[in-house]
Every structure is written in C-alpha cells, then in structure tokens.
Amino acid sequence: MISLQRSLSLFALTCLLAAPAARATDLVAHRGASFEAPENTLAAANLAWQNNADVVELDIHLTKDGKLVVTHDANLKRVTGRDAAIVDLTFDEIRQLDAGSWKNPKYAGEKIPSLDELIATLPAGKRLFVEIKTGPESVPELAATLARTKMTEKQISLISFNYETLVAARKALPAYTTIYVSSYKKPKDPSKAPPSLDKLIEDCRKAGLHGLDLQHTWPLDAAAVKKIRDAGLQLHVWTIDTPEIARRWIALGADSITTNRASWLREQLSQPAAVANK
C-alpha cells in the first residue's frame, strides 16, 4: 500500500512538472531575496543568486544628478528612515543612508546600490528584470548603463507599469524585451474597472511590446492565456508566495512567477501538492 501511494505521488508530481513541458516556468526573486534580506540591495541580490533564483527583479529610480539607483519607492522613508524623494537627492547623498537596518540589524550599513552595481552581481546564465518606476526620463540613462555594462538582451528584460516609459524603451532599446506590468483588483464601482485583457494585448501590439506581467489576482483561464499566446506575447505573473497559486499559474503555462521566497517556493513545488500542504 505504501509503495502504491508513493508511486501515485511520484506520478502526480511528474504530471505537474510535465504539464508546461514545452515552456519551463522561471522563478523570479522579487527585489532579490526580499523575504530574508533588505529588498533591492546587493545583499538581497547575492542571496537570491546563492539560492539559485532564475531571475532577480529590481526597481530603478533617477536621482537629482541623473544616476539610476535600485530601490522601489519614490520616497526613501520606508527603507532608510529619511523622508525625502529620490529626485531631490544626489547619488552621493543617497549613498550616505542606511538601507539595511529596517529589515534586520545584521544588515546595518547596507546601501542603496546603483544599477551598475546590481548588474555586476549577475552570474552567467542568469537574468534581471529591470522595473522602470519612473516616466520616460530614465530611458536615456538606462540605455547608457546597459551599453556601459555590456548587458545584452539575453541578460536583461525591461518591465514597467508605465506604458509611455515602455514605448520610449522600445524605441531606444529595440533589441531588449519589454514587458507591460498590470495589477488587478475587482472594483466596487464597475466604471473604475482595470483595463481589459483585450485592451492590454492591443496596447502591447501597438507598441511592439513583448509580453505581459500580470498580478496573480487576474481571473485568467486557459482560454485567456491562449489569447495572450496567440498574440505572440510572453506571460509573467507577480507576486506569488503560495504554492497552490503558483501551481495554478504553472499549469496555465506562465513563463515566470515572481516571488519574495524563490528558494522556499522552489522547494515546495518540488514536492507533491499533498506533501507540501501538510
């Protein structure tokens, strides 16, 4: 009986992993290994690589003196304690701030890195998702950074919620993959509904974008995913820390899943669902 149960479990796991056989699903470390380390820092990126993440996602802003720094919020209060907008500070001023203590005292002194510094952590065979948190004004410096660091289109994908920013990136960096990010929350007021999937696909088509990065709350089924694929678009999903939700999107054939816990989630997904849920 035990042998039979074990065989059935192995068969179920094999079916799960084989379901999207033609399209492996990458695990993207959201802001690096942000569950354990201070987000968007070198410590978080390096820990994500040590934990064998396929991709690290990071966020960029433009400083007062035109440098690109890696951090999520436009204001630095949450991660440094200083209530100041990035656009009002120079790179050198930002470098004086502690971006690690808020997460854990052992990370005291961790700095907000430049994009150049974060790129330098990239191991061979791995990739970065660079989320542009600003408008198109960051694109010229981004192009200069990618040229300076010799990053190729195989190593970097560009993502953003800002459509105009992606349009500018597509024109300035035509070789690079550009991905349109969209959140989803069912509104109480139907007149304030988020863009339809058809609208997102059409926007991608018009600008020549390469894919969608959808919040996992999007109510998509296999037919909707087929519509995305038929349009020639990639499908990425954010941010998932629950194995059951991850399995659903893997079964639908997502190209990647963004998660705060890439190492843990990979371990959970390597087990049969019944075992992982115990």
PyMOL commands that set and color helices and strands:
alter all, ss='L'
color gray80, all
select helices_A, chain A and resi 2-18+42-50+77-80+86-88+91-94+105-107+115-119+136-149+163-172+190-192+197-207+222-230+243-252+262-269+273-276
alter helices_A, ss='H'
color red, helices_A
select strands_A, chain A and resi 26-30+55-62+68-70+127-132+156-160+177-182+211-215+234-238+256-259
alter strands_A, ss='S'
color yellow, strands_A
deselect
rebuild
show_as cartoon
